[in-house]
Amino acid sequence: MEKISEPQPTQVDFNDTSVAFAAKSDKALKKMYYIFAAMNQNWLVALGTALLRFAFKLNLPVKWVIKPTVFNHFCGGETIEECETTMQELGQYGIGSILDYSVEGEKTEAGFEHTLQETLRTVEKAAAHPHIPFSVFKVTGLASFKLLEKIQAKQSLTSQEQAAWGRVQARVDQICQFAHKHQVKILIDGEETWIQDTIDLLAYTMMVRYNKERCIVYNTFQMYRIDMLQNLKAAYEQAKENGYWLGAKLVRGAYIEKERDRAEELGYPDPMQPDKAACDADFDAAVAFCVDHLAEIGFCAGTHNIQSNQYLTELMVQKGITPQDKRVYFAQLYGMSDQISFALAKAGYNVAKYVPYGPLKAVMPYLFRRAEENTSVAGQSSRELQLIKAEIKRRKAASYT
């Protein structure tokens, strides 16, 4: 196992807007201001989302409005090649990119195969690119949601379903084998609880095969689940017992409303944390657990929470872990929380942005979620807006000195 090198304590200032928006011109900063100002109005987000869904349903020409605004803010481009400018820009500031093919809702074998090939392209790109530390995929991009659900429920499969499940396993293995061959870390995204056990099965099977020498395959641990801290500890014990690295991406979670609605509808206990404080506590406990067991764990803390990011940097200093230690990564979404990403990168920490890409129409579900998230997450768009306003004010003051 790798040895922990000598610490290099570095102060991280998450309030320095000159660092957060160093990559943004005055024009780009003003465009950001208008985007987040719009997303700060719940009624406008709801109306705009409804109108866009209607426009796409009727095949109305709205791309010219969406691409230069919301799409370009939250996505790197429509193709890997279009993402190059974004990746180079982030790379200049020490921030990596995680190419995320964000096309959703594939339901056909042809669609699954296309997603497979596109994911392999991201791995190949990462292997040859200095600013791409991870690749990523969703299992639901490679498999029928209903099939995954049926397997988790331990229902009998038809012969056609058994064949389909064999193809799913082969696709996941092909991606992870390709990543292992090229020494590219691969993240498997988390999804709904009623298919997550099936995804876990695939993820741990891949770790047994490809995480023997180093951490290649990472599973996602969604800490808004009440059982997830224990799941993380159990996964670690299993990895240690079987002699492979545990790869862990820690997040809070993305499906809380859907999870609670389903639990209520079907009459089973709510699998979600009782409140945000409990989720925050378990997230930070998971971070501490990973740091304490870094001899057998590689992990990525995917969070927009300043306190959790600060906590991890403090733990690393306490434990003598250098900011550059490749076993620890920080990650945020492109277009959000630049004050975190750029501050961490300036202080020398390993940090990357998820950079979604794909044909504009196919990526719209992702963009709708970002818009809804920025209005529903307490103060998210307001925080972004206040930081942008502070930087605009700072630049105006600087121009007069």
N, C-alpha and C positions, 0 to 999 in steps of 0.2 A: 504494500500500500504506500501511497505518497506520504512524504514527511512534511510536516507543517514548517514553513519557513519563518524567519524572524519578522516580527510585526513592524509596520511602518504607519503609526497612527496618523490619520488624516482627518481634519475637521471638515464636515460637510455642511454647507450653508444652503438650506432649502428655500430661503427667502430672498436670495439675490436674483432679481429679475433680469439683470444684465447678463447673467450666465444662462438663465432659463431660455431667453429669447435671442441668444447670441447669433443663431443661424437665420433669424428673421429680419428681413429688410423692413423699413418703415411701412412700405406698401403691404407686405405680407402680414405684418402685425395688425394693421388696420383691418385687413380682410378677416383675420382671426377674431378680432373684436366684434365684427358684424355677425359672424357665424355663431359665436357663443352668446351674443346679445339676443339673437333670435331664439336659440335653444333655451334661453333663460325664461322664455314666455311659454308656459305649458299649452295655452290655447293655440298659439301659433304652430308649435310642434305637432299638436294633434290635427290641426287643419291641414298643414302642409303634408303630413304623412298620408292622410286620407286622400288628398288631391293627387299626390304622386302615385299612390296605388291605383287610383282610377285612371290616371293618364297612361300608366304602363299597361293596364288591362286593355285599353283601347289603342295601344301602340301609337300614342301621340308623341310627337318629336320634342322631348324634354331633356334630352341628353346635353344639349348646349347650355342648359341652365345648371344641371346637377354636376357635371364633370369638373368645371373650373372652380366650383365652390365646395360643397360638402364632400363630394367624392375625393377631390384632390387633398382636402384637409385630413381625412381619415384613412385614405388608401394610397398605396404607392403608385398604382397604375392599373391598366387592364391586363398587362402581360408582365412576365419577369423582366423583359427588356425595358419596359417603361418604368420599372422600379429602380433602375440603375442610378438615376439622378438622386432619388431619395436616399438610397443606400450610401452613395458617395458623400452626400451632404452630412448625414448622420455620422459616417465614419470619420470625417474631418474633426469631429468633436469627441471621438473616442467611443461612440455609441454603435453597437452592432445592430443588425437587422435580422428579423426572423420572418422569412417570406411565408405568408399564410394564404394559401389558395382558398378564398372565402366563398366559393360557390356552394350554395346549400340546396337541400331538397332533391338531390339526385335519387331516382327511384328505379332506374333501369340498369341492367348489366352493362350496357354501353356507357352509361353515365359513370358507373363505378370504375370501369376500366379507364375512362378518360381522366378521372380524378387520380387514379393510381399513377398514370403516366406523368401527369402534371406534378405530383408529389415527388416522383423520382427525379424530375427536372430540377426541383428546388434543392434536392440533396446534391445533385451533380453541380449545381451552381454554387452551393455552399462550400463544396470541396475545393473549388478553385478561386474562391472570393475571400479576401482578407477581412471583410466586415460582416460575415454571416456565421455566427457561432452555433446556431441550431437550425434544424428544419422541424416542421410540425404537420400533423394531420389529425383529422377527426375520423373515428371509425365509421360514423354515419355517412361519411363521404364515400365509403367503400362497401357499405352493406345496407341492407334494408333495415329500417328501424324496427319494423314488425318482427323480422327474423331475430334480431338481437333481443327483443322483448320476450319472444317466445322461448328462446334458449334460457334466459334468466328465470323464467317462470317454470322451467323444467317440463314443458309440454312436449308431447311427441311430435317429431318432425316428419313431414312427408319425404319421399325419396327425392323430390325436387328441392325441398328445403335443405336436406342433408347435403346435396350437391352444392347448393348455394353457399352453405356454411363452409364447406371445404374451399370454395373459391375465396371467401372472405379471409380465412386463415392464411391462404396462400398469398393474397395481396398484402396483408400486414407483414408477413414474413419477408416478402420480396422487398418491401420498403426498408425494414430493419436490417436485413442482410446487406442491402445496398449501402445503407448508412454505415454499418460496421466496416464494410470493405473500404469505404472512403474516409473512415474516422470522423464522421459527422454526427454530432449529438442530435437525437430525434425526440421530439415531444409528442406524446399522445394526449390530446385534449380530453378534459372531463366532460361528461354529459349527464343526462337525467338519471336519477337513482334507479329507476326501473329497467335500465339497460347497463348501468355502470358495472355491475358484477361481471357481466359478459366481457366488457372492455377490460376490466382488471385481469380477467383470465388470460386474455390475449397479451396484455402488457407484461405480466409476470412470466409467461411462457417465453416471450421475446428476451426478457432480461436474463433468464437462465441460459439462453443460447448466445447472447451477444454482449453481456455485461461482465464477462469473466475477467478480462484484463483491465478494463476501464469502463467508465460510465458512458454508455451510448444511448440506451433507451430510458426515457423518463415517463413515468405515469403521473397523472394529475390528482392531487388531493384537495378536494373542495371543503374548506374548513367551516362553511356554513352548515355542514351536516354534523349532527350531534355525535355521530360515531366515528368521525374521520380521524381525530387524534389517535384513537385506539387502533384504527385501521393502519395508520402510518407506522405505529410502533410494531404492530404485527407483521407488516410488510418488511420492516427492517430485520426482525428476528428470522423471518423466512429467508431473506437474502443472506444473512450472516451464516445461517445453518447450511445453506446450499452453496456458499462460496461465490457469490456474485455481488456486484455493486447494486445498491438500490438507487435508482434515479427518481427524484421527486420534484415535481413542480407544485409549489404551494400557492393556492389562490383562495379567495373567499368564496366565490361562486357566482353563477349567472342565471339560475333558473328558479329563484326563490318563490316567486308568485305561482309559477306553474306547479312547483312541488307541493306547495300548501293547498292549492286548489284541488289537485288530484287526491291528496291525502284525505281532504274533507269529503270529496265526492265518493271515494271508495271506502271510507270509514276505517282507515288505518292510522296509527299514530304519526303525527307530523314529524318528518325526519330532520327538520330544520332546527337550528339553534333557537332558543326562546327569544333572544334579542341580539342587537348588534354588539353589545358589550361581551356577551358570551362568545360570539364569533371572533371578535378581536382577541380575546384572551386565548382561545384555542389556536388561532393563527400564530400568535407570538410564541405560544408553547411549542408549536410544531417547528418554528424557526429555531428555537433554542435546542430542541431535540436533534435536529439535523446538524447544527453546529457542534453539539456534544458528541456526535457519532460520525464526524466527517471522515474518519478513517475508512468507512464503508459506504458513505453516502455522497452523491453529487446532487446538488439541488439548485433550484431556481425559485426565487421569491417573486411571484408575479403579483404586485400590489401597487395601488395608487395611494395608499395610506402613508402619510409622511411619518407618523409615529412608528409604524412597523419597519419602515426602511431605516429610520434612525436607530431603532433597537438592534437591527441586524448589524449595522456598522459598529455599534458599541460592543456587541458580543464578539465580533471579529477581532477588535482591538484587545479585548479582555483575554481572549483565547490565543492570542498571538498568530492570528491568521492574516496574511497580507491582503490588501485590496485586490491584488492581481491573481490570487489563488483561483485557478480555473474550476475548482469544485463548487464555487459559490457564484451565482449570477443573480442579478436584479433584472426585472422586466416590467415594462409598461406598454400600453397600446400607443401606436402612432397617432399623433394628433391630440393626445391628452397627457397631462401631468409632466410637461417639459421641465418644470422646476425641479422635479425629482430626478428624471433621467439625466439631464445635463449637469446637475450638481454632483450626482454620484460619479459620472464619467470624469468630470474635472478633478475630483478627488482621487481618481485612479481606480475606481471599482469597476468590475465587469458588469456592464449594463447593456441591455438590448431592447429594441422596440419591436413589437409585433407589427409587421407591415402587411396588411391585407391587400390582395390584388385579385383581379378577375374581371370578366366582362361586366360593364356597369349595371345592366339590368339584373344580372344574376347575383350581384353583390348587394343589391338594394336591401334584402332582409338584414344583412349585417349593419348597413347604414341606419336603417330604421331603429335597430336596437341601440346604436350609439346615441341617436337623438333622444330616444325614450330614456336611456340610462342617464343622460346628462340633465334630464328634467326630474327624474324620480329619485336618483341617488341624492341624499341630503346635501344640497349646496354645491354639487359638482360643477355645474355650469357657472354658478355664482363665483366660486373660487377661481376658476379659470379666468373669468371676466375681470375680477378684481386684480389679478396678477397682470393681465394684459394692460389694463388701465394704468396700473402703477408704472409699468415699463414705458408706456407712451408718455406719461408725465415726466419720468426720469429723463427720457431722451430730449424732451422739449426743454427741460431745465438745463441739461448739459449743452444744448445748442446755444444758450445765451451766456455761457461762461467762457 
